[in-house]
Amino acid sequence: MCRHLAYLGAPVSLGRVLSEPEHSLVRQSWEPRRQRYGTVNADGFGVGWYAEGDPVPARYRRAGPVWGDLTFSDLARVIRSGAVLAAVRDATRPGADGEAAAAPFAEGHWLFSHNGSVRDWPDAAAPVAACLPPRELLSLAARTDSALIWALVLHRLRRDPDLGAALAGTVRELAEAAPGSRLNLLLTDGRTIAATAWGDSLWYLADPAAQRTVVASEPYDDDPRWCEVPDRTLLTATRTRVSLSSLKEPAAGAPHAPRDPRALFAPHAPQQGDEGQ
């Protein structure tokens, strides 16, 4: 069900983050170590990155497997960035959307990825989709659950640019409509990362001294500083700080998700990797 990664830190080549580590995202496309659903991520890939002085990221996406794209190898060797989001895709269902269905999705200065699936798609998500304005619903990037999730996140971001609240609200809304969904979401604006662990693995590597933070579906090397994020958790991070907040599980038969983002979180006791780690 896909693997994804976000990096904030000193400018480095894309290859340094995505292909050079021993268990890199590229290798995870054919040999993931901690993927709970699916085995091979060969149904597309993408990378988005921010250039110095430009808040709008560039993207490179393709419908095929990353290991077969020689152009990506060249790009990864020479392009440098201090903010990157990338993903390799294992499609839930076959489709004809091609690279349009590959993360990262983008709008303005935001990049987004989804690892997982909406249970009983598309029927269970129909009531949630109906809450979107028709213009936004008709502008979906692809006919996939991930594209709809991005539209829901984007709808919230346009009203409130808080990345964490946008992810938390969307996860709760979908979890109420489609219980059992896997909703690991990843979002960045080039300065902050927000991510959810909801049904699949999520890890982070915090290095405040180097002003570097990596958030990924699974570790790309054996550095002992990698920390696993507990399930049902929201992560927010900058280059020097990582915070974790527990996400509330929707109650059975609960009314529609509240719009106040403060109601989406449960108290969370500090643990290794929280503020300052």
Secondary structure per residue as TSV (DSSP state, phi and psi in degrees):
chain	resnum	aa	ss	phi	psi
A	1	M	-	360.0	40.5
A	2	C	-	82.4	156.2
A	3	R	E	-133.6	141.3
A	4	H	E	-143.2	168.0
A	5	L	E	-155.8	143.2
A	6	A	E	-130.7	140.9
A	7	Y	E	-128.8	134.7
A	8	L	E	-129.0	130.8
A	9	G	E	170.0	-160.1
A	10	A	E	-64.1	147.2
A	11	P	E	-58.9	128.2
A	12	V	E	-138.1	166.9
A	13	S	E	-67.7	151.3
A	14	L	H	-58.8	-36.2
A	15	G	H	-62.3	-33.8
A	16	R	H	-59.4	-32.4
A	17	V	H	-96.4	-37.4
A	18	L	H	-102.1	-25.0
A	19	S	T	-130.2	-23.4
A	20	E	S	-79.8	-34.9
A	21	P	S	-58.8	153.9
A	22	E	T	-58.0	-38.6
A	23	H	T	-117.3	49.5
A	24	S	-	-63.2	168.6
A	25	L	H	-59.4	-37.7
A	26	V	H	-60.6	-45.5
A	27	R	H	-65.9	-33.5
A	28	Q	H	-64.2	-16.9
A	29	S	T	-66.4	-26.6
A	30	W	T	-121.0	-14.8
A	31	E	-	-145.2	65.8
A	32	P	-	-70.3	150.2
A	33	R	S	-98.8	-24.8
A	34	R	S	-128.3	19.7
A	35	Q	-	-78.3	123.2
A	36	R	S	-85.9	-23.6
A	37	Y	S	-132.8	130.0
A	38	G	-	81.5	166.2
A	39	T	S	-128.1	-35.7
A	40	V	-	-126.1	133.7
A	41	N	-	-108.1	76.3
A	42	A	-	-116.9	12.5
A	43	D	S	-100.4	30.6
A	44	G	-	125.1	163.2
A	45	F	E	-157.6	166.8
A	46	G	E	-163.5	157.0
A	47	V	E	-140.9	136.5
A	48	G	E	-121.5	141.7
A	49	W	E	-146.1	157.5
A	50	Y	-	-108.9	130.1
A	51	A	-	-90.7	149.4
A	52	E	T	-57.4	128.9
A	53	G	T	84.6	-0.3
A	54	D	-	-126.7	113.7
A	55	P	-	-76.4	-11.7
A	56	V	S	-95.4	119.3
A	57	P	-	-74.9	155.7
A	58	A	E	-93.9	157.1
A	59	R	E	-135.6	150.1
A	60	Y	E	-134.8	118.2
A	61	R	E	-134.5	148.0
A	62	R	E	-143.2	158.1
A	63	A	S	-83.9	-20.3
A	64	G	S	-96.5	-175.4
A	65	P	-	-71.1	145.9
A	66	V	G	-64.8	-31.7
A	67	W	G	-68.9	-15.4
A	68	G	G	-99.5	6.8
A	69	D	-	-106.1	101.9
A	70	L	H	-71.7	-27.7
A	71	T	H	-64.4	-39.4
A	72	F	H	-60.5	-39.7
A	73	S	H	-58.5	-41.7
A	74	D	H	-67.4	-44.9
A	75	L	H	-61.2	-44.2
A	76	A	H	-63.8	-26.5
A	77	R	H	-75.0	-34.2
A	78	V	H	-112.0	-23.2
A	79	I	-	-81.0	132.7
A	80	R	E	-118.6	143.1
A	81	S	E	-157.8	154.2
A	82	G	E	-103.0	4.8
A	83	A	E	-150.8	118.3
A	84	V	E	-139.2	142.9
A	85	L	E	-134.1	129.4
A	86	A	E	-142.0	158.2
A	87	A	E	-153.6	150.0
A	88	V	E	-119.2	142.4
A	89	R	-	-115.2	136.7
A	90	D	-	-118.5	104.8
A	91	A	-	-66.4	136.6
A	92	T	S	-67.3	-42.0
A	93	R	S	-133.6	146.5
A	94	P	-	-65.9	146.3
A	95	G	-	-160.2	175.5
A	96	A	S	-109.3	16.3
A	97	D	-	-79.2	-14.6
A	98	G	G	59.0	-138.3
A	99	E	G	-68.3	-17.6
A	100	A	G	-63.3	-23.2
A	101	A	G	-90.4	-4.9
A	102	A	S	-88.9	134.0
A	103	A	S	-74.7	156.3
A	104	P	-	-84.6	142.6
A	105	F	E	-80.0	154.4
A	106	A	E	-145.5	149.8
A	107	E	E	-158.0	125.5
A	108	G	T	56.4	-124.4
A	109	H	T	-97.9	12.0
A	110	W	E	-102.4	144.5
A	111	L	E	-125.7	142.6
A	112	F	E	-143.1	146.3
A	113	S	E	-144.0	153.2
A	114	H	E	-129.4	127.7
A	115	N	E	-112.9	113.5
A	116	G	E	142.5	-153.7
A	117	S	E	-161.3	151.1
A	118	V	-	-89.0	120.8
A	119	R	T	-65.0	142.6
A	120	D	T	57.3	37.5
A	121	W	T	-69.5	138.1
A	122	P	T	-97.3	-3.1
A	123	D	G	-58.7	-46.5
A	124	A	G	-65.1	-28.3
A	125	A	G	-87.1	-7.7
A	126	A	H	-58.0	-44.7
A	127	P	H	-62.9	-34.3
A	128	V	H	-69.5	-43.7
A	129	A	H	-61.8	-33.6
A	130	A	T	-66.0	-18.0
A	131	C	T	-77.4	-14.3
A	132	L	S	-77.9	145.5
A	133	P	-	-58.2	144.2
A	134	P	H	-52.7	-38.9
A	135	R	H	-60.5	-41.8
A	136	E	H	-71.3	-37.3
A	137	L	H	-65.9	-39.0
A	138	L	H	-75.7	-11.0
A	139	S	T	-101.6	16.6
A	140	L	-	-55.7	138.3
A	141	A	S	-68.4	-27.8
A	142	A	S	-158.0	171.3
A	143	R	S	-94.3	55.2
A	144	T	S	-131.0	162.2
A	145	D	H	-63.8	-36.2
A	146	S	H	-62.3	-39.4
A	147	A	H	-65.9	-38.4
A	148	L	H	-66.5	-42.7
A	149	I	H	-59.1	-42.2
A	150	W	H	-61.4	-40.4
A	151	A	H	-63.0	-37.7
A	152	L	H	-68.2	-42.1
A	153	V	H	-63.4	-45.9
A	154	L	H	-63.0	-37.9
A	155	H	H	-59.3	-39.7
A	156	R	H	-71.5	-40.7
A	157	L	H	-62.4	-33.8
A	158	R	H	-67.3	-23.5
A	159	R	H	-93.6	-31.7
A	160	D	-	-150.6	115.0
A	161	P	-	-76.9	15.1
A	162	D	-	-73.6	110.4
A	163	L	H	-62.1	-44.3
A	164	G	H	-63.7	-43.9
A	165	A	H	-64.5	-36.9
A	166	A	H	-64.0	-42.4
A	167	L	H	-69.6	-45.6
A	168	A	H	-61.0	-44.3
A	169	G	H	-63.5	-40.2
A	170	T	H	-68.0	-42.7
A	171	V	H	-61.6	-45.7
A	172	R	H	-63.1	-42.7
A	173	E	H	-60.3	-45.5
A	174	L	H	-73.7	-35.7
A	175	A	H	-65.7	-31.8
A	176	E	H	-71.8	-40.5
A	177	A	H	-76.6	-33.7
A	178	A	S	-136.1	74.9
A	179	P	T	-57.1	143.3
A	180	G	T	90.0	1.3
A	181	S	-	-70.6	153.7
A	182	R	E	-106.7	118.6
A	183	L	E	-131.2	61.1
A	184	N	E	-84.9	106.7
A	185	L	E	-109.3	150.1
A	186	L	E	-140.0	128.7
A	187	L	E	-143.6	140.9
A	188	T	E	-146.7	154.3
A	189	D	-	-116.2	14.1
A	190	G	S	90.1	-11.7
A	191	R	S	-120.8	-30.6
A	192	T	-	-132.2	148.1
A	193	I	E	-114.7	137.5
A	194	A	E	-126.9	142.0
A	195	A	E	-152.0	154.7
A	196	T	E	-122.6	141.5
A	197	A	E	-105.7	110.2
A	198	W	S	-148.7	81.1
A	199	G	S	105.5	-6.6
A	200	D	S	-149.4	176.2
A	201	S	-	-75.7	147.8
A	202	L	-	-150.9	134.7
A	203	W	E	-133.5	160.7
A	204	Y	E	-142.1	152.5
A	205	L	E	-123.3	114.7
A	206	A	E	-109.1	128.5
A	207	D	E	-135.7	76.8
A	208	P	G	-58.9	-35.7
A	209	A	G	-61.0	-37.7
A	210	A	G	-91.6	1.3
A	211	Q	T	51.6	54.6
A	212	R	E	-136.0	133.6
A	213	T	E	-136.6	134.1
A	214	V	E	-124.0	132.3
A	215	V	E	-121.3	128.3
A	216	A	E	-150.7	157.5
A	217	S	S	-59.1	-33.1
A	218	E	S	-156.6	156.6
A	219	P	-	-61.2	141.7
A	220	Y	S	-94.7	-1.0
A	221	D	S	-153.3	-172.1
A	222	D	-	-103.9	25.6
A	223	D	-	-57.6	125.9
A	224	P	T	-68.4	-8.4
A	225	R	T	-81.3	-8.5
A	226	W	-	-61.2	136.0
A	227	C	E	-123.7	135.8
A	228	E	E	-83.6	138.9
A	229	V	-	-89.1	128.0
A	230	P	-	-61.1	150.2
A	231	D	S	-62.4	153.3
A	232	R	S	62.1	49.0
A	233	T	E	-134.3	141.9
A	234	L	E	-100.0	130.2
A	235	L	E	-111.4	135.6
A	236	T	E	-128.5	142.3
A	237	A	E	-151.0	149.3
A	238	T	-	-119.2	-168.0
A	239	R	S	-68.2	-19.7
A	240	T	S	-124.3	0.5
A	241	R	-	-148.8	139.8
A	242	V	E	-127.6	131.5
A	243	S	E	-126.2	141.3
A	244	L	E	-120.6	137.9
A	245	S	E	-135.2	133.4
A	246	S	E	-70.6	136.7
A	247	L	E	-95.1	136.2
A	248	K	-	-72.3	137.6
A	249	E	-	-77.6	128.0
A	250	P	-	-59.8	136.3
A	251	A	-	-75.1	146.6
A	252	A	T	-60.4	129.0
A	253	G	T	74.4	14.2
A	254	A	-	-69.5	153.1
A	255	P	-	-67.6	174.8
A	256	H	S	-55.5	150.6
A	257	A	-	-53.5	136.7
A	258	P	-	-68.9	150.8
A	259	R	S	-86.3	-18.4
A	260	D	-	-76.1	112.4
A	261	P	G	-61.4	-21.3
A	262	R	G	-66.8	-21.4
A	263	A	G	-83.3	-1.2
A	264	L	G	-93.5	-4.2
A	265	F	E	-119.1	149.9
A	266	A	E	-109.5	155.6
A	267	P	-	-56.5	143.1
A	268	H	-	-133.2	122.4
A	269	A	-	-73.8	135.8
A	270	P	-	-56.7	143.3
A	271	Q	-	-142.6	175.5
A	272	Q	T	-55.7	131.0
A	273	G	T	98.8	-8.8
A	274	D	S	-74.6	-158.8
A	275	E	T	-43.1	128.8
A	276	G	T	87.0	-6.8
A	277	Q	-	-91.1	360.0
